[in-house]
C-alpha cells in the first residue's frame, strides 16, 4: 500500500503533553509535523531468517520459514524456535487453526499441535504428496493445497482425501462462507461451491495466470499476481477481476492480511501497502523494514506482522496509522483533529483514504478504531 499523491504525517507528542494542549493546538501540531506514522520493528530471534508464513492465535504469534516454526508470547517482540515434532529442515509454508489445534503445512506434510505450538505431531495420512503450499480451516473442514491439488480433512487432520484439481500446482486457498477459492501456478484461479467436489475456473479480467496469495475481506477477494502484474480484486465471488492501481506498484504479491477494516498487501520487492477503502487507494508503510520482499502478513490483537525473505519477522502497530495526536489511543482529541480538518485538505494525516478530502469515509475509519490503545 503505497503513497497516492500525498504524504501522510502524524504527531509525535507524548500522551500527557497532548492532553494538556488546547483543541486548536492539537490540530496545529498534527497538521504540521512530518514524522512518519510509526515504523516497523524487527522481531528478536528472527534476524537473517527466511520467513514465509504467519498466524496469530489467542495472544500467541507464530512464524514459519525455511528453518521451521517459531513462536512468540510477547506480541511478536521476540520469537523462539518451536519445532518439537515439526518439520525443521524444510519450509513451514502455512498455518491454520481451529478451537482445539494449530496446524502447519510444510515440505514434509501437515503437523498439528494441541498445546499452542509447543509440540507437534505429523498428520499426513492420505496425502499423496507431502510437499504442501497452503492450509486453511473453514467450518468443520481443513484444506491443504500443494503441487498435486487440493486435499480435505473432516477430522482435524487425522485423515485426508483428495478434493479436486488433481495434478494442478495449487499455491494458496481462501473462502467466503462455504465458497472456496484457490490460486494456482499457471492456471489462474478456481472456485468450488461443494467443498472441493468440483471446481470452476474464475479468471475473467485476470492478466496473471499464477497466484501466490489470495485473501477474503468480507465478500471481497484480493489475489496477488505474478511479476509484471499486481493485486487483483473481485467483488462478485470471482466472476470478474480488476487489476488495482491507486498507489500499488506493478510486481508480484505474496501476502495479505485484514482485520475487517483495512486490507494490507505484501509485495515481493516493494514492501507493504495498506488500504482503508477496500483497495481503491493504497499507502506504503515501509519505514524500518530492512527487507522489502514480503512472503506473508498477519494482523493479531492490533499488531501487523510481516514475514520477509531474508530478514525475519517485523511488527507494526496499526494504531500508528490512525492515532492523530500521538497519545497512542484513538479518542476525542483525534476526532477534534479530524473535524478541524474537514473538507479539502492536502497532506493531511486525517485523510485516511487518500482522496484529498477529509470526509465521512475518514470519520468512519477513525470511529472503527475508537477507544483502542497500543
N, C-alpha and C positions, 0 to 999 in steps of 0.2 A: 504494500500500500504506500503510494508514493506522493510526493508533493504534487499539487494540482493547480499551480499558478499562484499559490500563496504559501507563506512561511509561517507555520504555527509557532506561537510564542507562549510563554507562561511565566508566572511569577515564582520567585524563589524565596518568598517571605517565610520566616518561621511562623509556626502556628499562633503563638501568643502575640506576636507583633501584628499579624494580620487582623486579629480580633480587636486590637486597640485602634486600628485605623478607622476613619470615617468611611462611609459608603463611597463618597467621591474619591477618596484617596485610594481605596482598594481598586476602583475602576481604573484610575490613572496608572497605578503601578502595573496592573495586569495588562493594560493596553500598551505599555511602553517597554517592558522587559523583553529581551531577545534570547534568554537562556532556553536551550532545547527542553522540551517537556519530558524530563526524565531520561535515563539511559539504561541500557542493558547491563546486567552484572553477570560475570562468569560464575558458574556453579563450581565450587571447590570439589576436587576429586574427579573431575572430568577433563581437565586441561589436556589438549593434544589428542583426545579420543575421537574416533568416528562414532557419531550417534545418529540413529535412523528412526527411532520411534519414541513416543511419549504417552503417558497416561497419568491422570490424577484420580485418586480414589480415597475418600474418607480421610483427608489430611495427609496422605502419603503420595509422593510423586515417584513415578517410575520412568526410567530411560533405558533404551536398548540400542545396541550397536554392534560393531564388529567383535567386541570382547564380551558380549552377553548382556545381562540385565543389571541395572543399578537402581538403588532405592534411596529416597530422601524422606526424612520426617521433620524437616525444618523449612518448609516452604521453598524447596529446591535451592536453598543456600549451599548445600553440600550433598554429595551422593557417595554411597559406598557400594562396591560390587555385591551382588546378591544372586549368586549362581549355584547355590547348593541344589543340584539336580537339574538345573537348566543348562542349555547349550551355551558354553562359554568359549567355544573355538570357532563358531560361525556367527553371522549376524543375527541378532534378535530384531526382527523387522516390524513387529507389531504387537500391540497389547489389546486385550478386551477384558470385560468384567461383567459379572452378574452379582446377585445378592450374596453368594457364597464363595466365589472364587475369582482369582485373577488368572488370565491366560496370556501366554506368549506364543507367537508364531516365529519359527526360526529356520535355519538351514538344516536342522535335524528334527523337524516336525513341531508338534504342539506340546506345550508344557502347561501344567496347572498348579496353582498354589492355593492352599486353604488357610494360610497364615499371613496373608497380605505381603507375599513376596519373600518371606524369609527362607522358605524351602519350596522346591518344585518337584513334580513327578511327570514323567512322559505320558502323554495321552494322544497317541497317533494311530491307534488300531483302526484299520480301514482306509487309511490314506495310501494312495498308490505312489505318491512321491512325498518324501519328507521335506523337500525344498518348498518353502511357503513364502508368500509375499504380503499377505494382509489377513486380518482376522476381525470379526465383528459379532457382537451378541445383539439379537433383536427378538423381543418377546421371549418365547421359550426355545429359540433356535440359536445355535452357534454356527457361524460360517467361517471357513478358511479358504483362501484362494492362493493359487500358485501356477506354475508353468504347465500343469496338466488339467486345469479347470477349477471348478468350484466343488467344495465338499460341505456337507451339513451334518451337525450332530444335534440330536434331540435329547441327549442325556448328559449334558455338561462335559462333552469331550470324551466320554468313555468309549464310544464307537463312532465311526464316521461312515457316511455313504456318499456316493457321487451325486452332485446336484447340478449337473449340466455343464455345457461348454467344454466337453471332453477334448483334450488336446490343445486347448486355447491357453495362451500365456496370459493369465489374468493377474493384474497388478494391484488392484485396490477395490474396495467394496464399501457401500453405504446403504442406507434405507430411509424411506419416508413412509412411515406407517408399516404396512405389510408389503410394500413395493421395494424390491431390491434393485440396486444399480451397481454395475461393475465397470471398471476401466481396464482395457486390455493393451497389450503390446501389438500394434499394427492393425488391429481390427476394430478400433473405436470403442463405443460404449454400448452396453446391453442392459436390458431391463427384464425383470421377472415379476409376475404378479401371483405366482403359485409356489413360492418358496423354493424356486430353482428347478421345478419340474420342466419348465420351458423358458426360453429366453428369446427376446426380440431385439434386433439392432435398433438403436435410437440415436442416430448420428446426423440428423438434419441440421445443417448450419455449421457443422464442425469442419475445421480446416486441419485438424490434427487427427492422426489415427492411433497415436499412443498416449496413454494417460497413466500417470504415476500416483495421482491423488484425486479423490472425489469426496465431497462433503455436503451434507444436508443441513441447511439452516431454515428451520420451519419447513415450508413447502418449496423452498428454492434450492436448486442444486448448483454447486460450483465444482468444476473439473479442471485439473491442471494439465495442460497440453505439453507437447514435445517442444524441443528447441525450435525457435523461429515462430512460435505461436504465442500462447499465454494462457489466461484464465477464461474459461467459458462458463456461461450462466444459462440455466433453464428454469423457467417458472411454470412449465406445463408438464411436469413429470418426465422430462427428457424428450418430449415430442419435437422440440426445436431448441436450438442453442444459439447464443450470441457471444462473440468474442468481445471481451471487455477492454476498455481503454481507461479514460479518466484518471491517468496518472500511473497506471500499471505498465511497466516496460515489457517489451517483447522478450520472451525467454521460456524456459522450462520451469514449471511449478510443481513441487513435490509434497507440499504440506499445507493443510488448512486447520483452522480452529475457530470455534464460535461459542459464545455464551448466550446465544439467542438474541443479542442486541447488536453486536458487531461481528463482522467476518474478517478474519486475518488470513493472509496468503503468504507462503514462503517460496521465494524464487531460488533457483539453484545457482545464481550468480549475482543477484542484485539485492538480496536480503529480504526484509519483512515489510509488508504493507497492510494497512487496515482500512476498512470502510464502515461508516455508520449508516449508509443509505442503501444497503443491500447490493453494494458493488458498483454503483454509478460513478463514485469518485473515491480515489484511494490516496493515502498519505504514507510516506516511508517513515519507519521508526527503526533506524539503524545505528544511532549513536551508541557506542560501546561494544557493538558486535565486531569481533575480530575475524570472523569468517562469514561471508555473505552467501554461502552455499547452504541452503536450508533443506533438511530432509523431512522434518515434521514440526508441528506446533501443537500446543495444548493450553487450554485455559482451565485453571482449577483454583477455586477459592480466591478469585481476584488476581491471580498471578498468571501471566503468559510466559510459557517456556518455549525455547527453540532448540531443536536438535540440529547441530551443524556437522558438516562433513569432516572437518579436521580439528576443531577446537572445542568439542564437547558441548555442554548444555549452558544456555544463558537464560536469565529470567528478567522479567519486566513487569512492573506493577501497572495494571490497566488504569488505575485512578490517575496516573501521571497524565493521561490523555484527557481527563475530564475536569480535574481539580483546577480551578481558575485563580485561586488566591494563595495557593502554596501551603495550605494548612493540612494537607493530606486527608481531607474529608470533603465530601460533597454536601453542601448545605446552603444556608441562607445567603452568605456572602458571595458564594459562586452565582447564585440566582441574581443577586444585585449586579454583579459584573455583566452577566448576560443581558439583563433587561436594560442596563445602561448603554449597551452597545447595539440595541435593537435597530434593525433596518440595514441598509447598505453599509458594508464595513470591510475594509481592505486590511489584510494581515491581522485579523482579529482572532485571539485564542478561542473565543466562544463560537467561532464558525466551524463547528464540528464536521459538517458535511462538505465544507469547502466550496460552497456556491457563491461566496462573496456577499451573502446576506445573512444577518442574524435574524432567525425567524422561528416559526413553530416547530420545524423539524429539529433545530438545535435545542430548543427548550425540551422537546420530548426526550432527546438523548440525555440531557442533564438530569431530568426527573427520573429516568430509568435507573440511575445510579444514586439516587437521593439517600442520604444517611450512611453511605458506605465510607469507611475509612481504611487506610492502609499505609 
